[in-house]
Amino acid sequence: MVEMYGLDAWVAHISGLMMPAVNLDNAATTPPFIDVVAQIGRQMQYYGSIGRGMGQKSQHSSVVYEEGRKAILDFVNADYDDYTVFYTNNTTDGINKLASALANDRDVLVVSTRMEHHANDLPWRGRAHMAYAEVDADGRLILEDFARILRRREYRHMTKYVTVTAASNVTGYVNDVHAIAGIAHRHGAKIIVDGAQIMAHRQFSMGGRPGKDEDIDFFAFSAHKMYSPFGGGAVVGRKDLLNAHVPQFCGGGMVVSVSDDAVVYAEAPDLYEAGSPNVPGVVGMIKAMEILNEVGFDNIIEHEQKLLRRALDGLSKIDGVVLYGDNANIADRVGILIFNIKGQQPVDVASELASHANIAVRHAAFCAHPYVRRLEGKAPHELSGMIEAPTGMVRASLGIYNTEADVDLFVRTVAEIVGASCARPMSAAARRLYKEQSKIPNDRA
Ligand SMILES: Cc1ncc(COP(=O)(O)O)c(C=O)c1O
């Protein structure tokens, strides 16, 4: 049984009473493990600058920081000789740095997908020629699209990359990124994988099966989605490829020498780590990986699948609830579900869940507008141009520490919202709270 920090911190219910908060918004961010917070606290006693000082604390912190790279390589089964790790603030930061290094002229083709979080789409736009693999009616990726695009005659002489998420933050589908890597490599492309939604839910391996073709070239992730706080994250990448480029993010720590008019750059990982690094972020992230390994991914999958099935079964019995995606076959999904209540706005449903049961969920379009529009069933002519953000859905996302009781409270509250028992007149204070919540910007996933 894992112990989370802050689960015993109650929040104000609409009635004015203090009550437990139920977090079903783990795809946005996860609470930290208690042992992660403790480990960061211990390490802070030996806090010092990284790679820049001869003081004992500086030396100690530098060792912890450097050793952390090996722990990450081990966690994702990456070979020390072929791969290195550079630390980032989060997945967005990592993908932006990769995009700035790899896609720096228009002779670069980037094949992304219509399933991506904006973090794995927008950094590439404007830097490269873009093409997108589509999704099917259930919202799963159409794998044949990758080869179809990469084979096109007009792309033959371009430098090619495929960039794809390991798991969707909207539907939770887990993509077969090793199969996609095989397709990419056989067509002369390299592959980047967005690992934001996979790290806490599935064992990820840079090494593919059956052979080298299925290996992943680059992998980016965030610590705050895997039970560590602070702005930690990393990119695991092939050393030879990282060293063949320079990111457009420069400053101290990434050079060997600077003259009046020339720069000799350091090699990766330093090349990608300009500026002073985030040691607590690294310490927390490494401890979180240790705990996830102790719990074991088989146990995590079993637990989260059981809760997902329970939530989907519960919601599917409620008249007026519309579920999206393939909810019959969930083996290829992490614990994420999206739904709407007919005739109600997602923002109102999310506010009611918070105010009436202290349940945190996410609503709107989850920083994945092209994907959400497709799930909403928009016609092709409604997908382009300067159009409004989609209304979207409500998203519940599960973590390792959620319980059947959390899921049951969630399902029961949704049923109450549908049955309008939550629509009884509210007190002035409750109405004010409700109104304030409705104004919170709603599209940060
Ligand atoms: C699939 C996916 N990719 C990228 C991101 C961006 O992560 P971060 O905000 O930690 O950079 C998210 C965040 O929700 C995500 O779900």
The ligand as an ORCA input file, in Angstrom:
! r2SCAN-3c Opt
* xyz 0 1
  C       0.133     13.378    -23.108
  C       0.696     14.622    -22.519
  N       1.787     15.162    -23.073
  C       2.346     16.277    -22.583
  C       1.819     16.912    -21.485
  C       2.496     18.130    -20.953
  O       3.006     17.845    -19.696
  P       3.638     19.025    -18.809
  O       2.551     20.014    -18.614
  O       4.051     18.347    -17.570
  O       4.753     19.572    -19.592
  C       0.683     16.396    -20.880
  C       0.052     17.089    -19.724
  O      -1.059     16.831    -19.379
  C       0.114     15.218    -21.400
  O      -0.959     14.667    -20.834
*
